[in-house]
């Protein structure tokens, strides 16, 4: 987003102020057990830590029923009505589909290739068929282009560059598609879709590719969710799946009444991170978050650990589905008839571009290592490289059925390493798939796991450097209560450290927390979440976009620098100035009961409504001085624009950056 130079300069000034206050706050962070919070601060603190941020009126609602009762409600999300969110999510059909349904409706290249080779038939449904035919045409064009490039790479042509004739052909096709789109706009939505379906696959894809921004919105106006998805899928099926998953996460974080469950879902997804950009995980993540993470977010850790271990998304991400025991039936040295089809399967090229070899020494240690280092014990949890290798052997045979076509978990005995294994000094007797369950149970109940998980929870909810005494009490609860996550949270929420005055606004928001809290605080109405998602990418935190298994950091030092904080300021101003596409903020509602045109009164009203009136003198004076500056742009604007600028500056303030 671009703003006039005076606002940008002021953004730098306020960003510098934020950095300075962050540094000051970190030095003062003591987290003494004594509580010095007022009732209103307790309510605000609970909302800031256990939700993605308070909405207008939330503090009063929590005060009315009591902080403790509100917390208890959040710990039991099944009792909370979330029908309003369900209505917002209704258009995103993939969020309710099984992985196989997603792959059939929005086919990946492997499915299209199977159709091309005659191994799979085209669907009978006209809209699904249009998607398949467009992808077949697209594949054919790619193959022709590849052949042409190969012919031109003999030293007489320029490989990779389009000829003048090809450039002219594409330009004409684009102009024709745009003209056709304008022509179809005059038709009612159903007739528009019928006319589209009668076009050739090449013309369909050209028209779908030409739909951008407002043109796309106009063309799809009045269509059903299925029709809109199909139009996008004609151009690229995978983007429908990705974008609906991303949209669903943003809408849930912003509008769900089950806020603690959503916060914990985000926490556990980050803990058991899977990268959306790896091959089949584009299709596997929807079920992973919906069926594995969210239902177990407040349950027992062992249940969550087992669910992630058998999740197709995790098995594919860390390549465990390709792991073969060195002495298994599938390994070399076994009769060819027993292992031939498996060798063919595991010698394929995986999505990382590296050859996944299913030959001798085909043991893959990725999952075994991350299971202990990141998921359970922690890097200093007492395991050795020998343990990593033994755990990797335990999980050989934990594989997938056709992952790119939506297949699920299966155990394949012929891939499994035979014999006993020794893990952390414990003998795991040869027992097939049950070996893995035994190791997961062992790790879930290990004291190092309890401490590691409780430390991460305390970092997320209390402090970047949580008090050892608090972590110790949470760890004891974890071990006594069989890893019950809700019980561990209760111990934390009843602790004096959580309610310490030093803990109040001591945590710096991650980009996701900041963006969603701004949407919630401003009462924003999101019609299209994707521009918001692009802002998160600009701020360095693309959703599902962390490639290493470590996940995103919850600590301030990963996010605090002048450039990043200026980006946050620009987002805030774009949001409240109506420059964020697909999202609207009702500024009159944001002002509440104040209808005064006086800038100082507007500032006071917005401070109260956006920050519960808890603004430092330094921040207030900095913004007020800007408003009173004769050269300031806010003195020359109408009331609505002025309100938007003030609101944007407050959302970018040091106080709002913290939770």
N, C-alpha and C positions, 0 to 999 in steps of 0.2 A: 504494500500500500504506500502511496506517495502523498505527502502533505506539504503544505507551503513551508518555506524555509523557516519562518519564525517558530512554527510549531515543532519542526524537527530539532531546531536549536534548543528549544525548551525541553524537548524530550531527552536530549543529551544531558541537560542540567539535572532533570529529575532522575534520570538513570544513574548519574553520578551520586546523587543524594541517596538512592536506594542502595548502591554498592557500599557507600560509607556506613549506612545504618545497618546493613547486613553484617559488616565486619565488626561493628560495635556490639551488635546483638550476640554474635558468636562468642565474643570475648566475655560477655556478661553471663553467659549461660551457666548457671550453677545447679539448677534443679534441686533446690532445698525442699525437704518434705513439707514445710509449712505452707499452708494455702492462704493466699491473700486475695482470692477472686470474689467479686460480688456475685449475686445470683445471676445477673444478666451476663456477666463475663463467663460464668460456669456454663450457661446455656450456649453462648456463642462459641466457647472453647469446644464443647461437645459436638456442635454442628460442624466446626472447622476440622475436627480430627476424625469424626466418624462418618461424615458425608463428604460429597464433593463441594461443599460450601453451602451456606444458608441462602434461601430464597427470601424475597420480601415477605415479612410476616412470620417467618420460621422461628425467630427468637421468642416472639410473644407466644406462639403455640407451644413451644417447649416449656416456657415458664408456666403456662396455664396448667399443663398436666404434670409438670415436675420432671426434672432432668433424669432422675433414676427410672421413672416409669417409661419415659421416652426411650432410654437406652434399652430397657427390657423388651420393648416392642421391636426395636431394631434387631435384637438378638433372635427374634422369632419371625423371620420375614414371611413365612407361609401364612401368617395371620393378617398380613397387611394387604389391603386392596390395591392392586396395581393396574386396574382396568384402563385407566387413562393412558398409561404407557402402552399397553397392548394395542390400543386404537392407533397410536402413532406408528407402531411397528407393523401393523397389518399389511401395508403395501409391500413390505420386503419379504417375499415368499420364501427365499432361500433360507431364511432364519428358522423356518419350521420344517425344512426338508431334511431327509436323511442324506448322508454323503452320496449314496448310490443315486438317489433322485437328482441331486445337484449335478452329478457327472453325466447323467442321462439327458437332463434338460439343457445344461450348458456345457456341451461336450469339450473335453480337453483334446489336444492333438492326437493322443493315442487312440481315442474313440473314433475320431474322424479317419485316421489311418486304417482302422479296422473296417470301417465302412468302405473306404476306397479299395481295400483288398478283398472285398466281398465276404468278410468274416462276420459282418454285422449288417443288418438291414436298416434302411432309413425309417424314421418314425412315421406313423400315419397321421398324427396331428399336424395340421397345416402350418401352424406357427413354429412348432418344433422342427418340422421338416425344412422350413425356410432357413433356420439357423444352421442346420447340418449342410444344406446345399450351398449356403454362402461360404462355409468353412471349407467345403470340398473345392469350390472355385478358388478360394484364397490359396489353398495348398497347391493346386494346379499352377497358379500364377507363379508361386514361389519356385516350384520345380522348373518351370520354363525359364525363369530368371536365372536360376542357378546354372542351368545348362548353357544359357547364353553367356554368362560370365565365364564359364569354363572354356567356351569356344574362343572368347576374346582375350583369354589370359596367355595366349601363345606368343606374346610379344608384338602382335600386330594390332591389338585392340587395347582399350582402357577398361580393365575389369572394375566393376562396381559403379561406373558412371553411366547415367542414362543417355541414350542417343537423343538427338534432336527430335526424331520422329516419336520416340516413346514419351518424351517430355510433353510434346504437343498433344499426343493422344490422352495422356493423363489430365492435362489442363482442360481439354475439351470434355472429357468424361466428368470432371468436377463441375464444370459450368452447366452441363446437361443435368446432372444430379440436383444442383441447386435450383435450376429452373423447374424441374419436376416437383421438388419439395414445395415450392411456391404454388404450383398448380394444385397439388393435393391439399394444401391448406384451406382451400375453398370448400372442401367436402366435409360432411359430418365425420366424427371420429371413426365410426364403424366402417363407413364407406371408404374412408382414407386407408384403413387397414386392409380392406379387401383389395383395393387398387394396388397397394404395396405388395400383397402376396401374389398378385398376378404378374409382377415384374420378374425379369430374369434374375438369377442369383447375383450376377455381376452388377446389374443395375441396383438391386436391393442393397448390396454392400456399399456401392458408391453413394447412394442416397443416405444410408445410415451414417457413413463417414462424414458426410457434409453437414450433419446436424450438430451444431455447437451452440452453447449458451442459450440466448433468448430464442434462437431459431429452433433448437431442440425442444424448449419448453412450449413454444407455440405449436409445434408439430404434434407433440404428445398430449396437448391439452384435451381433457375429456376422455382419454383412453384409460383402459383398465390397467392395474399394475402388471398383469401378465403381458399385455400388449407393449407396454413401455419397456419391460425387461427384454422382450423379444427383439425390439428395434435395436437396443444396445448390444444384445448378444449376436446379432447378425454381423456387427462390426468386430466384436471381440467377446466371446462368451465368458472368458475368465474374469473380465473386469466387472461383470455383473455380480459375481460371487464375492469378489474382493470388496467392492464398493458397498454392497449391502451389509457385509460383516462390519465394516468400518462405520457405516451409518448407524447400525444397530448399537454399537458400543457407545457412540456419542449420545444417542438419544436415551439410552439406558442411564448413562452417567448423569445426564442433565435432568431427566424427568422422572426416573423411578422413585417411588416412595420407599422402596426397600434399599435405602442408600448404603447401609452398612454392608449388606450382601454384595452390592456392586463394588464398593471399595475393596472388600475382601476378594472378590472375583478378580479385580485388577491386580491386587497384591499377589495372589497365587498364580495367575497367568504369568506375571513377571518372574516369579520364583521358578516356575516350571516353564520357562520361556521356549516358544517355538516360533521360528521365523517364517513369515508368510511367503517370502520370495523363493522358497525352495520347492520347486516342482509341484508334486501332488499336495503339498501343504496348503496351496491356494484353495483346494477343495476340502481338506481335512480339518481346517481350523474352526469352521462353523460348529461342527459337532463337538470338537475338543472343548471349546469354551462353554457351549450350551449344556453338554451331557456329562462332561468330566469335571470341569472346574467349578462352575456355578453351583451345582447341586451339593458339592462337598465343601464349599467355601467356609462353612461354619460348623462342619461336622468333625469327624475324627481324622487325624492326619494320616493314619495308616490306610483308611479307605481312599483318601485323596491320592496317596502315593501309589497304591495298587492301580487305581483308575488311570493315572498318567502313564504308568509302566506299560499297560496294555492298550493305551491309546494309539490308533494308527498314526496320528499326527506326530507323537513323540518317537514312535518306532521308525518312522520315515525320516524325521528331522535329524536324529542322531545315528541313522544308518544301521540300527540294530536288526532291522528286517533282513539285512544282507549278511549278518554275522553267522559264520559257519564254524562249528567245532573242528579243530585240526584232525581229530580222530573220529569224526562222525562219518556216517554212511555217505554223505554228500561229498566229503573231501576226497582228494586224489588217493589212489591206492585201493579203492573199493571197486567191485565189479561195475563196469561201465553202464550196464542196464539199470543199475540202482541210482546212478547219479547224473545221467546224461541231461535230462530235462532241467535239473537243478543247476548244472554248470552253465547251461545256456542262459538261464534266468539271471544268475548272479555275475555273469561276465558282461552284462549290459553296462552301458555308460550311465552313471547316475546324474542327477540334476546339477551337481557341483562341477561337472565337466571332467571329473577324475574317473579313471577306470575302477569300477567296483569288482575286484577279483574274487571269484568264488573258488579259487584253487586252494592248494595246500597253504596253511597259515592264513586262512580267510577269516580269522577271528577279528572282530571289530570291537575295540575297547572304548569307543566314544561314550556309549550309555553307561557302562560300568564306572567310568571315571566321573562323569557328570552326576550320576546317581549319588555318589559318595561326597564329591567335592561341593556340589551346588544344591542338591536336592535334600540331603540328609545331614551327614556328619560335619560338613564344613572342611575348609582346606587344612585346618589344624585338628581334625577330628580323630586322628590316631590310626589312620589306615596307611598302607604301604602300596607300592607299585605291584607287589605280589597279590595283594587283595584286589586291586583293579583287574588284573588278569583273571583271577579266580571268579570274580563276579561276572566278568564278560563271558566266561565259559558257562556259568549258571544260566545266563540269558540267551545262549544260542538256542535257536529253534523258536524263539518268540518272534514271529514274523507276520506277514500280511498276505491276504489274497487280493491280487490285482489292485494295488493302492490307487493307481491313476483312474480306476473305474469305480472307485467307491467301496472296494472290498475292505473287510474288517480284520481284526486280530485273529490269528490262529497259531496253534503250537504245532511245529513240524518235528517229529521225533528224529527223522533222518538227518536233520541239521544239528541236532543237539550233541554237545560234547559228553560222552559217557564217563562214568566214574564219579567218585567222591570229590568234593572240593573243600578247601579250607578257607573260610572267610572270617577275618578278625579273630583268628584262633578257634573258631567254631567249625566243627566238621558238618558239612552239608552232604548227607548221603545221596547217592545216585537215585533220583526219583522223578526224572522228566520235568514237566512244567511245574510241579510242586516245589522244586528246588528254588525257583524264582520267588514264589510266595513265601517260602521260609526265610529267604534273605531279606525280602522287603519287610517282613515282620520283625526280624532281627534289627534292621536299621531303624525302623519306625520307633522302636522302644529303647534305642541306645541313648545314654545320657548326653553324648556329644550332639546327637540330633536334637534333643530337647533344648539344649542350650543354644545351638545354632539357630533354630527356628524362633525361639523366644527373643533372641537378640534382634533378629530381623524384624519381628513384630514391634518390638520396643523402638527400634529406629524409625519405623514407619509412623507410629502413633505418638511417641513421646519426645524423643530427642535424637539428634545425629550421634550423640555419645551418651547412650542411656546409662543410668546409675546401675552399677553391678548388683546392688541389693535388690532392685526391682527385677532385673533379669533372673536372679537366683530364685525369687519367689515364683515368678512365672514358670521357670523350669521345673520347680518342685510340683506345681499344679499339673504341668504337662505330663510328668511321670506318674503322678498319683491318679490322674483322671484319664489314663489310657489315651493321651494325645488329643483330648477333646478341645477343639479350637475355641469354642464358645466359652468354656470354663477358663481357659488361659486368658482370654480377653476380659472376662469378669474380674480375674485377679488383677490385671493391669488397670482396669477402670475403677477399682475400689482402692487403688494405691494412692498414697499422698503425693507420690512423684508425678503421677498423671495430672493431678489438680494443683500442682505447685504454681505459684505466681510466676516463677521463672520459666515454666513451660508454656505460658500463654503467648501465642504468636511467636514461638521460638523456632518453628519449622518452616523452611523455605519451600514453597510450592514447586513441584515439577511443572513442566509446560502443560501436561494434561490437566493437572490439578488447577493450575492457574486459568487456563482457557475455560474449562467447564465451570469453575467457580464464578468467573465473570459472566458467563451465560446465565447461571442460576441467580446471581445477585441482581442482574439487570432485568430478570424476568423475560429473557429473550424468547421469541417464537421462531423455532428453527423449521423452515420448510425444506431446506436442502442442506444436509450436514456436510456434504463433500467440500465446500469452500472452507469450512471450519477445519476439516481434516488437513487440507492443504496448508493452513496456517500452522498447525502442529508440526507438519513436516518442515516448514520454514524455521520453526523454533527448535528444531533438532530432536523431535520426539515423534516420528511417524508411528501411527498405530500399527501394532504387530510387525514393526519394521526393525527390531533389534536383531541383527544377524548372529552375534555370539550368544551362547546359551546363558550368559551371565545376567541378561535382562538389563533394564535401565536402573541407574542408581537412584536411591531415595534421599541422598545426602546433598546438602547445599553446594558443596564445592564443585559438583558436576554441572551446575546450572547458573552459577552466579558470575557474570562478567558483564561489562558495559554494553557490548554489542547485543548479547542475548536479552538483556533487560530493556534495551531500546526497542527490540523486536516486540517485546510484550507491550510496551507503551503504544507502539504503532497498532498492534492488534486491538487494544482497548479503545483507541480513538476511532479506528475503523468500525468497530462494533457499535459504539454509541453515536456515531455520525451517519449511520445508515449506509456505510460503504462496504460492508461485508455481505456479499451476495447470498441470498437464500435465508437470511436471518434478519428479523426486525425487532427493534426495541421500542416500546411505548414510553417515550420520555415523559409524557404527562403523568402516566402512572408511576414512573420512577420518582417524580417529585413528590408524590403523595398528596397531602393536604395543602401543600404550599403552592400558591398561584402567583406569588409575587414576581415581578420582573427585576427586582433588585438582585444584583449579582451575589452580594454577600449572603442574602437570605437563601438564594438558590444553593449556594455552596454549603450552607449550614444544613439545609434540608437533605441534600444528597449525601453529605457526610453521615447524617443520621440513618438514612435509608440503605446506603451501601456498606457502611462500616460500623453501624450501630452507635454512631457518634464518637467512636473511639479512635480519634485521629491526633497525631502528635502536633504540638505547637509548630514545630519546624515545617511539617508538611502543609499544614493549614496556611501558614504565612507565605510559603513559597508559591502555592497556587493563588492565593489572594493577591499577592504582589503582581503576578502575571495578569490577573483580571483587571487590576487597576492601572496597568502600564498603558499610557496614552498610545503607544505604538503597537500594542497588543492586538492581535487579530480578533480576539473575543469581544472587544469593545465595538467593533464595526459589523457584527453579525446580528441576525435576528435572534429572538428569544430561544427558539427551538435549537438552532445551531449552537448557541451559547451553552444551553443546558447539556447538549451532547458532548461538547468539549470538556466541560467541568466534570461530567460523569466519567469520561474517558481518562482524564488525569487522575481521578480518584481511584479508578480501577488499576491504574498503573503505579499507584503510590506504594511506598515501602510497607505500609500497614496491610494493604491488600495482597502484597506479594507473599506475606507470611500467613501461616495458619496455626 
